[in-house]
Amino acid sequence: MRQFCLVVALMAGAAGSASAQLAVQVPTEKLLILAMTAAPADSTTSITLADAVRDRIGQLAKYKVLVTTKAKLCEALTASGFPCDVLLDDQQARQLARFLSVSAYVTGSLTRRDATLTANVRVIDISSSGMAAGFSIANPGTTAAFAEAIAQRLNTIIRAGEQVRECTTNRQRGAFPRAISAAQKALVIDPTSAGAHLCIATVYEAQRMAVDSIIAASTRALKGDPCNGTAWENIAHGWQQKNDSLKSIDAYIEQLECEPRNSNRRMQIAQLLRQMKLFPRAVELLNAGLKLVPGDQQMLDLKVRIAIEGSLWKPAVEGLSEQLAHDSALAKDTSFINTAIGAAQSAPDTQALLRFTEVAVRNFPNSVRFLKARGGAFEMAGMVDSAVITYKKALALQQGNDIPLSLLIAKTIVDHAQFDTTQARILRERKDTVALRVLQQTFAEKVDSARPFLHPGLVSADTGQKLTAAVLMLTGGSKIAQANAYDRSYVWLDTLLQVVAPRVPSDTTGPRFQVRVNASFWWGLSSILTLGPVYQYVTKLPASDRQRCDKAKTLVFDRLDRTKAALTLGRRIHPPTADQMLGFVAQYEKGRKPVRDAFKCRNF
């Protein structure tokens, strides 16, 4: 932003003849009239309109104010590197007005809707001139008529300003009745005079009247100047005195609407909302500011802090993403990355988590913590193979000595293993037993790949880890059984039953017992449905096999006893299925005596 430099020539007053005495009082209030901001297509109109208003108000209020001439305005602008005809923004206009030491200045904007051009005029008081207003006038036709309408309204404001200054002078002297009288005279001239209503508010304050009276007078001032900062401050402070923080903040936010690019004020209000724990509203306010000033680092930082404090994870992730986009150094800040990953996990925002963890492992490739988070991101995104590979890489960095991570790998494999029941149904309908068998075994092998990662948990001295491993083994074994790959589920569940076997006869409660009950049902089902080939093998053993009685006992009848006990215990899971399987057990039981007699066995 270019700053207006001091120009010595502008500071020199015009020399006048010492003997020249005017018959009328020379006005002391100085008024600067600037061209209003406008779209490029209307910029020339804005400059022409400002020149016409300047000339006209110079005639109407000749003895009321000193209007800065176009020549002096151009001199100041060109000395500061601007062209003579330029549309200044709010900050530039304020700097120029203070440089020229004017009492008030006129600025605003020209807006067009269809064929209608509207002037949104602001009169900004700098040095208690009493001239403060905001009004809009639509173009009545010609530029001259437009300028005349604006000048007439300005003239009314200028005339009322005299009485406003009189009110201020009397109020400062403590002559409160005279001050009120002067303000009332100003309101006769201009019923919406913001200066008059604000002067009345200051008198009320000096007289220690009720806060409601001050709020009411300040509210009336807004009718003449909706963006008057003093009025909004009065209202906000008034509600604070009444202990109504919400209405006070509402007033500050209304004031902010008049200067939306005031980032400092916006952040101050957001902090007030934060203190009141109105986190969503604070974030909303900062989001509006970031739309106007994208990438503002201070606003982004505050937004993230407030969002995290208020557990508003979606805006927190948005803010963290913007921070990373605007500051690449954050990619190597472990504290930032940890915060970003945590926010994305809490949101939950899969894409953000993928993005943050990719940055993390790229910059810290040997960080087990970040590799775990990366694996979790892949898992959340449904990229299970990538998740498992990443977890395995993290486990390798730990040289396999991380039981929770090992169990996490097993859990990822088991939880995401899904048997294609639709394809299985199609194959059954086609009676394609070969393809169906391949489908079942492929699924079983996929689940089987988790077994090495379950082992550390199954042998762990930590009962919690052992139970976790047991639950995962139950899940995997039951999934394989439900895919009808009973020969593979038998192995899983037989191992599991050994892990959760009763420690004492009274071990019939708790989570281990619940796992045992479920495992018994699925193992019993898998055992009885795969017993046929074993039974056939045993019954056909030749007499020359001296171990056939031991084999018959171990492979068939001991197993049959265990199966019956397991199905009896697991019957509560699904009684009809268990009863049907127990019926099969009974059929095999009928062969016990014939086999014993045929083999001449005495061991069963």
C-alpha positions in Angstrom: 0.0 0.0 0.0 1.5 3.3 -1.0 1.6 5.9 1.7 1.0 9.5 1.2 4.2 11.5 1.7 4.4 14.9 3.1 4.7 17.6 0.5 6.0 20.9 1.8 4.1 22.8 -0.8 0.8 21.5 0.5 1.5 22.6 4.0 2.0 26.2 3.1 -1.2 28.2 3.4 -2.1 30.7 0.8 -0.8 34.1 1.7 -3.4 36.8 2.0 -3.2 40.5 2.4 -3.0 41.5 6.0 -5.5 44.3 5.3 -8.1 42.1 3.6 -10.9 41.6 6.1 -13.9 39.6 5.1 -17.3 40.7 6.1 -18.3 37.2 6.9 -16.7 34.6 9.2 -14.4 32.3 7.3 -15.4 28.7 7.9 -12.9 26.5 9.8 -14.3 23.1 8.9 -12.6 21.4 6.0 -14.3 18.9 3.8 -12.7 16.5 1.3 -14.8 15.0 -1.5 -13.3 11.9 -3.2 -14.5 9.9 -6.1 -16.3 6.7 -5.0 -15.1 3.3 -5.8 -16.8 1.7 -8.8 -16.5 -1.0 -11.4 -14.1 -0.2 -14.3 -16.9 0.6 -16.6 -18.2 3.2 -14.2 -14.9 4.7 -13.0 -15.1 7.7 -15.3 -18.7 8.4 -14.1 -17.5 8.3 -10.5 -14.7 10.8 -11.1 -17.0 13.2 -13.1 -19.7 12.9 -10.4 -17.2 13.7 -7.6 -16.0 16.8 -9.5 -19.6 17.9 -9.9 -20.5 17.3 -6.3 -17.4 19.2 -5.2 -18.3 22.2 -7.3 -21.9 22.2 -6.2 -21.3 21.8 -2.5 -18.7 24.5 -2.7 -21.6 26.8 -3.8 -24.2 25.5 -1.4 -22.1 25.5 1.7 -19.7 28.3 0.8 -19.9 29.9 4.2 -20.2 26.6 6.2 -17.1 24.5 5.1 -13.9 24.8 3.2 -14.1 22.3 0.4 -10.7 21.0 -0.7 -10.3 22.0 -4.3 -9.6 19.7 -7.2 -6.2 21.4 -7.8 -5.1 20.8 -4.2 -6.4 17.3 -4.3 -4.5 16.5 -7.5 -1.3 18.1 -6.1 -1.4 15.8 -3.1 -2.2 12.7 -5.2 0.5 13.3 -7.8 3.1 14.1 -5.1 2.4 10.6 -3.7 2.7 8.8 -7.0 -1.0 8.6 -7.8 -2.7 9.9 -10.9 -5.0 12.9 -10.4 -8.1 11.0 -11.2 -8.0 7.8 -9.1 -10.4 5.8 -7.1 -9.0 5.2 -3.6 -9.8 2.4 -1.3 -10.9 3.0 2.3 -7.4 2.9 3.7 -5.9 5.2 1.1 -8.8 7.6 1.5 -8.3 7.8 5.3 -4.6 8.4 4.9 -5.2 11.2 2.4 -7.8 12.9 4.6 -5.5 12.9 7.6 -2.6 14.1 5.5 -4.7 17.1 4.3 -5.9 17.7 7.9 -9.6 17.9 6.9 -12.4 17.7 9.4 -14.4 15.1 7.4 -14.3 13.5 4.1 -16.8 12.0 1.6 -16.2 8.6 0.1 -18.3 5.6 -0.8 -19.1 3.3 -3.8 -21.1 3.4 -7.0 -23.0 0.2 -7.7 -25.0 -0.7 -10.8 -28.0 -3.0 -11.0 -29.3 -3.3 -14.5 -29.5 0.3 -15.8 -29.7 1.9 -12.3 -26.6 3.5 -10.8 -26.7 4.0 -7.1 -24.3 6.1 -5.0 -23.6 4.7 -1.5 -22.2 7.7 0.2 -20.2 7.8 3.5 -19.4 11.0 5.3 -16.6 10.2 7.8 -16.0 12.5 10.7 -12.3 12.9 11.6 -12.1 15.8 14.1 -15.5 16.2 15.8 -17.0 18.1 12.9 -20.4 16.7 13.5 -20.6 15.6 9.9 -21.1 11.8 9.9 -23.6 10.0 7.7 -24.3 7.2 5.4 -26.9 7.3 2.7 -27.8 6.0 -0.8 -29.1 7.9 -3.8 -30.1 6.4 -7.1 -29.2 8.3 -10.3 -32.2 10.5 -11.1 -31.1 10.8 -14.8 -28.2 13.0 -15.7 -24.8 13.3 -13.9 -25.7 17.0 -13.0 -29.0 15.9 -11.4 -27.2 13.1 -9.6 -24.6 15.5 -8.2 -27.3 17.9 -7.2 -29.1 15.3 -5.2 -25.9 14.2 -3.4 -24.8 17.8 -2.8 -28.2 18.7 -1.3 -28.1 15.8 1.1 -24.5 16.8 2.0 -25.5 20.4 2.6 -28.2 19.3 5.1 -25.5 17.2 6.9 -23.2 20.2 6.9 -25.8 22.6 8.3 -26.8 20.1 11.0 -23.1 19.7 11.8 -22.9 23.3 13.0 -25.4 22.6 15.8 -23.8 19.2 16.6 -20.5 21.1 17.2 -22.4 23.5 19.4 -23.8 20.6 21.3 -20.3 19.2 21.8 -18.9 22.5 23.0 -21.7 22.9 25.6 -21.4 19.3 26.7 -17.7 19.8 27.3 -18.5 22.9 29.4 -21.0 21.0 31.4 -23.9 23.0 30.0 -26.0 20.0 29.4 -29.4 21.7 28.8 -27.8 23.9 26.1 -26.1 20.9 24.6 -29.4 19.1 24.3 -31.0 22.2 22.9 -28.3 22.4 20.2 -28.7 18.7 19.4 -32.4 19.2 19.0 -31.8 22.1 16.6 -29.6 19.8 14.6 -32.3 17.2 14.5 -34.8 19.7 13.2 -32.4 20.3 10.2 -31.6 16.6 9.8 -33.8 14.2 11.8 -31.3 11.4 11.2 -28.2 13.3 12.2 -25.8 10.7 13.6 -23.7 13.4 15.3 -26.7 14.9 17.1 -27.8 11.6 18.5 -24.3 10.7 19.5 -23.9 14.1 21.3 -27.1 13.4 23.2 -25.7 9.9 24.1 -22.5 11.6 25.6 -24.7 14.0 27.5 -26.7 11.1 29.0 -23.4 9.4 29.9 -22.1 12.6 31.6 -25.4 12.8 33.5 -25.0 9.2 34.6 -28.4 8.3 33.1 -29.4 4.7 32.6 -27.4 2.7 30.1 -30.6 1.9 28.2 -30.9 5.6 27.3 -27.3 5.7 25.9 -28.0 2.5 23.9 -31.2 4.0 22.5 -29.6 7.3 21.5 -26.7 5.4 19.8 -29.1 3.2 18.0 -30.9 6.2 16.6 -27.6 7.5 15.4 -27.3 4.4 13.2 -30.3 5.6 11.2 -28.3 8.4 9.8 -25.0 6.5 9.7 -25.4 2.7 9.7 -21.7 2.1 9.9 -20.9 4.7 12.6 -18.1 3.1 14.6 -18.7 5.3 17.7 -22.4 4.4 17.8 -21.6 0.6 17.5 -19.0 0.9 20.3 -21.5 2.7 22.5 -24.1 0.0 22.0 -21.6 -2.8 22.5 -20.2 -1.2 25.7 -23.8 -0.6 26.9 -24.7 -4.2 26.6 -21.5 -5.2 28.4 -22.5 -3.0 31.3 -25.9 -4.7 31.3 -24.0 -8.1 31.4 -25.5 -9.2 28.1 -22.4 -10.4 26.3 -24.3 -11.9 23.4 -25.9 -8.6 22.4 -22.6 -6.9 22.9 -20.9 -9.3 20.5 -23.8 -8.9 18.1 -23.1 -5.2 18.0 -19.4 -5.7 17.3 -20.3 -8.1 14.5 -22.7 -5.6 13.0 -19.9 -3.1 13.1 -17.6 -5.5 11.4 -20.1 -5.8 8.5 -19.2 -2.2 7.7 -15.5 -2.9 7.5 -15.2 -6.6 6.7 -11.5 -6.4 5.8 -10.6 -5.3 9.3 -8.8 -8.5 10.2 -7.7 -7.4 13.7 -11.2 -6.5 14.7 -12.5 -9.8 13.3 -10.0 -11.8 15.4 -10.8 -9.8 18.5 -14.4 -10.7 18.1 -13.5 -14.3 17.5 -11.5 -14.3 20.7 -14.6 -13.0 22.6 -16.7 -15.7 21.1 -14.0 -18.2 22.1 -14.1 -17.0 25.7 -17.8 -17.6 25.7 -17.2 -21.1 24.2 -19.3 -20.1 21.1 -16.8 -22.0 19.0 -19.0 -22.6 15.8 -19.9 -18.9 15.6 -16.2 -17.9 16.0 -15.1 -20.3 13.3 -17.9 -19.0 11.0 -16.8 -15.4 11.6 -13.2 -16.3 10.7 -14.2 -18.3 7.7 -16.0 -15.2 6.3 -12.8 -13.2 6.9 -10.6 -15.8 5.1 -12.8 -15.6 2.1 -11.9 -11.9 1.9 -8.3 -12.4 2.8 -7.3 -15.9 1.8 -4.3 -17.4 3.5 -4.2 -14.8 6.3 -1.8 -16.6 8.7 -3.0 -15.1 11.9 -6.7 -15.8 11.1 -5.8 -19.4 10.0 -3.9 -20.0 13.2 -6.8 -18.7 15.3 -9.4 -20.7 13.4 -7.4 -23.9 13.9 -7.0 -23.2 17.7 -10.6 -22.4 18.2 -11.8 -25.4 16.0 -9.6 -27.9 17.9 -10.6 -26.4 21.3 -14.3 -26.7 20.4 -13.8 -30.2 18.8 -15.0 -28.8 15.5 -12.9 -31.3 13.5 -14.1 -30.5 10.0 -13.1 -26.8 10.1 -9.9 -27.8 12.0 -8.9 -30.0 9.1 -9.8 -27.2 6.7 -7.6 -24.8 8.5 -4.7 -27.2 8.9 -4.9 -28.0 5.2 -4.8 -24.3 4.3 -1.9 -23.7 6.7 0.1 -26.6 5.1 -0.7 -25.2 1.6 0.6 -21.8 2.5 3.6 -22.9 4.5 5.6 -25.9 3.2 7.9 -25.8 6.3 5.1 -27.2 8.3 5.5 -30.5 6.5 8.7 -31.0 8.6 7.1 -29.9 11.9 6.2 -33.1 13.8 4.0 -31.2 16.2 1.9 -29.8 13.3 1.8 -33.1 11.5 0.6 -34.9 14.7 -2.1 -32.3 15.2 -3.2 -32.5 11.6 -3.4 -36.3 11.6 -5.3 -36.3 14.9 -7.8 -33.8 13.6 -8.3 -35.8 10.4 -8.8 -39.0 12.3 -11.4 -37.3 14.6 -13.3 -35.6 11.7 -13.1 -38.4 10.2 -11.8 -37.1 6.9 -10.3 -39.9 4.8 -8.8 -37.8 2.1 -7.3 -35.3 4.6 -5.8 -38.2 6.5 -4.3 -39.7 3.4 -2.9 -36.3 2.5 -1.4 -35.6 6.0 0.0 -39.1 6.4 1.6 -39.0 3.0 3.4 -35.8 4.0 4.4 -37.4 7.3 6.0 -40.6 5.9 7.6 -38.7 3.0 9.5 -36.5 5.5 9.8 -39.1 8.3 10.0 -42.5 6.5 11.3 -44.4 9.6 8.7 -43.1 12.0 6.7 -46.0 13.3 4.1 -43.6 14.6 3.6 -42.0 11.2 3.7 -45.4 9.4 0.9 -46.7 11.7 -1.1 -43.5 10.9 -0.5 -44.0 7.2 -1.7 -47.6 7.5 -4.8 -46.4 9.3 -5.5 -43.9 6.5 -5.2 -46.6 3.9 -7.5 -48.8 5.9 -10.0 -46.0 6.3 -9.9 -45.5 2.5 -10.6 -49.2 1.9 -7.0 -49.8 0.6 -6.5 -52.8 2.8 -3.5 -54.3 1.0 -1.6 -51.0 1.2 -2.6 -50.7 4.9 -1.1 -54.2 5.6 2.1 -53.5 3.7 2.5 -50.2 5.6 1.9 -51.8 9.0 4.4 -54.6 8.1 7.0 -52.0 7.3 6.4 -50.4 10.7 6.6 -53.8 12.4 9.9 -54.5 10.6 11.4 -51.3 12.0 10.4 -52.6 15.4 12.1 -55.9 14.6 8.8 -57.7 15.2 8.8 -56.7 18.8 5.5 -54.8 18.9 2.6 -57.1 19.9 -0.1 -54.4 19.5 1.1 -53.6 16.0 1.3 -57.3 15.2 -2.3 -57.8 16.4 -3.3 -54.7 14.4 -2.0 -56.3 11.2 -4.0 -59.5 12.0 -7.1 -57.4 12.8 -6.8 -55.5 9.5 -6.6 -58.8 7.5 -9.4 -60.5 9.4 -11.8 -57.6 9.6 -11.6 -56.8 5.9 -11.7 -60.4 4.7 -15.1 -60.8 2.9 -16.3 -64.0 1.3 -18.0 -63.5 -2.0 -21.4 -65.0 -1.2 -22.9 -63.9 -4.4 -20.3 -65.7 -6.5 -20.6 -68.7 -4.2 -24.3 -68.9 -4.7 -23.9 -68.7 -8.5 -21.4 -71.6 -8.4 -23.7 -73.7 -6.2 -26.5 -73.1 -8.7 -24.2 -74.2 -11.5 -23.1 -77.2 -9.3 -19.5 -76.2 -10.1 -18.0 -77.7 -7.0 -14.4 -77.3 -8.2 -14.7 -73.6 -8.7 -16.6 -73.3 -5.5 -13.8 -75.1 -3.6 -11.2 -72.8 -5.2 -13.2 -69.8 -4.1 -13.5 -71.1 -0.5 -9.8 -72.0 -0.2 -8.7 -68.7 -1.7 -10.7 -66.9 1.0 -9.4 -69.2 3.7 -5.8 -68.6 2.6 -6.4 -64.9 2.8 -7.6 -65.1 6.4 -4.9 -67.6 7.2 -2.3 -65.0 6.3 -3.2 -63.3 9.6 -2.2 -66.3 11.8 1.6 -65.4 12.1 0.6 -62.0 13.4 -1.8 -63.5 16.0 0.8 -65.8 17.5 2.6 -63.1 19.5 -0.6 -62.2 21.2 -1.7 -65.8 21.8 1.5 -66.5 23.7 1.7 -63.1 25.4 1.9 -62.8 29.2 -0.5 -59.8 28.9 -4.0 -61.2 29.4 -5.5 -58.2 27.5 -3.3 -58.9 24.4 -4.1 -62.6 24.7 -7.8 -62.0 24.8 -7.6 -59.6 21.8 -5.8 -62.3 19.8 -8.4 -64.9 20.9 -11.2 -62.7 19.7 -9.5 -62.1 16.4 -8.9 -65.8 16.0 -12.6 -66.5 16.7 -13.6 -63.9 14.1 -11.3 -65.4 11.5 -12.2 -69.0 12.3 -16.0 -68.3 12.2 -15.6 -66.4 8.9 -13.8 -69.4 7.3 -16.5 -71.7 8.7 -19.3 -69.5 7.3 -17.5 -69.8 3.9 -17.9 -73.6 4.3 -14.1 -74.1 4.3 -14.5 -76.3 7.4 -11.2 -78.1 7.1 -9.4 -74.7 7.4 -11.7 -73.4 10.2 -11.2 -76.6 12.2 -7.4 -75.8 12.5 -8.1 -72.1 13.5 -10.7 -73.0 16.1 -8.9 -76.1 17.5 -6.0 -73.8 18.4 -8.3 -71.2 19.8 -10.0 -73.7 22.2 -6.6 -74.6 23.6 -5.9 -70.9 24.3 -9.2 -70.3 26.1 -9.5 -73.7 27.8 -10.8 -73.5 31.3 -8.1 -72.8 33.9 -10.2 -74.2 36.7 -13.6 -76.1 36.6 -15.4 -72.9 37.8 -14.0 -70.9 34.8 -17.5 -70.3 33.4 -17.9 -66.5 33.3 -16.2 -63.5 31.7 -15.0 -62.7 28.2 -12.7 -65.8 27.9 -15.7 -68.0 28.6 -17.8 -66.1 26.0 -15.0 -66.7 23.4 -14.9 -70.4 24.4 -18.7 -70.7 23.9 -18.6 -69.2 20.4 -15.5 -71.1 19.5 -17.0 -74.3 20.7 -20.0 -73.9 18.4 -18.0 -73.1 15.3 -15.3 -75.8 16.1 -18.0 -78.4 16.8 -19.7 -77.5 13.5 -16.4 -77.7 11.6 -15.3 -80.9 13.3 -18.4 -82.9 12.6 -18.7 -81.8 9.0 -15.1 -82.8 8.3 -15.1 -86.1 10.3 -16.4 -88.2 7.4 -13.2 -88.7 5.5 -11.3 -89.3 8.8 -13.9 -91.9 9.9 -13.6 -93.6 6.5 -9.8 -93.7 6.7 -9.9 -95.3 10.2 -12.5 -97.9 9.4 -10.4 -99.1 6.4 -7.2 -99.5 8.3 -5.7 -103.0 7.7 -5.3 -105.5 10.4 -1.6 -105.3 9.9 -1.6 -101.8 11.3 -0.8 -102.3 14.9 -1.7 -98.7 15.8 -5.2 -98.8 14.4 -6.9 -98.9 17.8 -4.9 -95.8 18.9 -5.7 -94.1 15.6 -9.4 -95.0 15.9 -9.4 -93.6 19.5 -7.4 -90.5 18.8 -8.6 -89.5 15.3 -12.3 -90.4 15.7 -13.7 -91.3 19.0 -11.8 -88.8 21.2 -12.6 -86.2 18.7 -16.2 -87.3 18.7 -16.3 -86.8 22.5 -14.8 -83.4 22.2 -17.2 -82.5 19.4 -20.2 -83.5 21.4 -19.0 -81.5 24.4 -18.3 -78.5 22.2 -21.6 -78.5 20.5 -23.4 -78.9 23.9 -21.6 -75.9 25.3 -22.0 -73.9 22.1 -25.7 -74.8 21.6 -26.8 -71.5 23.0 -25.4 -69.7 19.9 -27.8 -71.4 17.5 -29.8 -74.3 19.0 -31.3 -75.7 15.8 -27.9 -76.0 14.1 -26.3 -77.4 17.2 -29.0 -80.0 17.6 -28.7 -81.0 13.9 -24.9 -81.5 14.4 -25.5 -83.4 17.6 -27.7 -85.7 15.6 -24.7 -86.4 13.3 -22.6 -87.1 16.4 -25.1 -89.7 17.5 -24.9 -91.4 14.1 -21.1 -91.7 14.4 -21.5 -92.9 18.0 -23.3 -95.9 16.7 -20.1 -97.0 15.0 -18.1 -97.0 18.2 -18.9 -100.6 19.2 -18.7 -102.1 15.8 -15.3 -100.6 15.2 -14.1 -101.6 18.7 -15.3 -105.1 18.1 -13.9 -105.3 14.6 -10.5 -104.0 15.7 -10.6 -105.8 19.1 -9.8 -102.6 20.8 -9.8 -102.1 24.6 -8.7 -98.4 24.7 -12.1 -96.8 23.9 
